Amino acid sequence: MPLTLYVDGPRWRLHLTTTAAAHPGIVPVAKGNGYGFGVPRLARRAEWLGADTLAIGTYREAETVRKRFSGDILVMEPWRPFLGDISYDTRIIHTVGRENDLAALAERGARPRVVLEGLTSMRRHGFTAEAMRRLPATPPGVRVEGHALHLPLGTGHVHEVERWLGAAPASRRWFISHLTGAELTTLRQQHRGVELRPRIGTALWLGDRACLEARTTVLDAHSVRRGDRLGYRQRTVLRAGTVLIVSGGTAHGIALEAPTSAATARQRAVAIAKGGLDAAGRALSPFVVAGRQRWFVEPPHMQASMIFLPAGTAVPRIGEEIAVQVRFTTTTFDHVSVS
Ligand SMILES: *Cc1c(COP(=O)(O)O)cnc(C)c1O
């Protein structure tokens, strides 16, 4: 009785190959919940796409991808001395952003492969530009595969990237996240000797939303009268109608939105429309019945949710699937069905 992600396979695969062709040197990113598809499936798809390198979020994810993807594995979490028992196999490329870490990694022997990351305007992690300038062109004890930049979302990155190119002028290869196609083109024209490798997740796996559809299963339906009590909190029903029990709860990430970054009133309204709280504290569920998102009767349970259908709404059959408006990066599906 699963929460399922249905994928129009031919259309999705066409989008993947088109995106890869439009971004020469693409490094697909597979991490976290695998953008809804799961990391194992994305690793196999990256292999199918012919990518030579796959970027992952954490060292833990290396175990999952190494059996499914045969190329290099670029780990984007920074290497730190306290990471414990991680893989140093030769397919792993470590991300390094501190002088001490570079020295410690070099001391391990076997010349681990590294990319040297710059601390961009994101301010997440990496060498400052001054620290990067101080590094020798070929630091001893490691093999430098290139440099890396993680940029904020949006546009206007060309100047920032060029400043970084100046901080490591000997570098021939840069792994860069969140450049637009136009920015890549501009930079490639102006820096012909430099190989730019775009790291792309969302725009690759989720770039064609029309081929993705989330659906879940109706588990039960109960008619209720005004004043009836129900749920964990035994709340009172305010109107007659039907309470629908559907598959999908907090364990799937249902109604657990990433903290909203909505800056404007309109964006906040959109966030509410995707499953947030309204002014009265009621929560609009992501479950769609008869063309409309329906209200939660109470906050979602671990693996199921209770939603309310006012009297007069066509009640779906038990076992029927209904649409769910989810965010793919925060949803863990029970099943992914690719046609
Ligand atoms: C997650 C991540 C990406 C991919 O980001 P998308 O917005 O999904 O394309 C790229 N680079 C880094 C460092 C990341 O952490």
Ligand as a Chemical Component Dictionary entry (heavy atoms), coordinates in Angstrom:
data_LIG
# 
_chem_comp.id                   LIG 
_chem_comp.type                 NON-POLYMER 
_chem_comp.pdbx_formal_charge   0 
_chem_comp.three_letter_code    LIG 
# 
loop_
_chem_comp_atom.comp_id 
_chem_comp_atom.atom_id 
_chem_comp_atom.alt_atom_id 
_chem_comp_atom.type_symbol 
_chem_comp_atom.charge 
_chem_comp_atom.model_Cartn_x 
_chem_comp_atom.model_Cartn_y 
_chem_comp_atom.model_Cartn_z 
_chem_comp_atom.pdbx_ordinal 
LIG C1 C1 C 0 23.761 19.062 -3.587 1  
LIG C2 C2 C 0 24.941 19.679 -4.220 2  
LIG C3 C3 C 0 24.956 19.900 -5.592 3  
LIG C4 C4 C 0 23.783 19.613 -6.483 4  
LIG O1 O1 O 0 22.853 20.621 -6.292 5  
LIG P1 P1 P 0 21.526 20.718 -7.186 6  
LIG O2 O2 O 0 20.945 22.024 -6.806 7  
LIG O3 O3 O 0 20.670 19.563 -6.789 8  
LIG O4 O4 O 0 21.957 20.646 -8.604 9  
LIG C5 C5 C 0 26.098 20.432 -6.150 10 
LIG N1 N1 N 0 27.178 20.732 -5.396 11 
LIG C6 C6 C 0 27.197 20.528 -4.069 12 
LIG C7 C7 C 0 28.423 20.855 -3.296 13 
LIG C8 C8 C 0 26.083 20.001 -3.432 14 
LIG O5 O5 O 0 26.114 19.801 -2.115 15 
# 
loop_
_chem_comp_bond.comp_id 
_chem_comp_bond.atom_id_1 
_chem_comp_bond.atom_id_2 
_chem_comp_bond.value_order 
_chem_comp_bond.pdbx_ordinal 
LIG C1 C2 SING 1  
LIG C2 C3 SING 2  
LIG C2 C8 DOUB 3  
LIG C3 C4 SING 4  
LIG C3 C5 DOUB 5  
LIG C4 O1 SING 6  
LIG O1 P1 SING 7  
LIG P1 O2 DOUB 8  
LIG P1 O3 SING 9  
LIG P1 O4 SING 10 
LIG C5 N1 SING 11 
LIG N1 C6 DOUB 12 
LIG C6 C7 SING 13 
LIG C6 C8 SING 14 
LIG C8 O5 SING 15 
# 
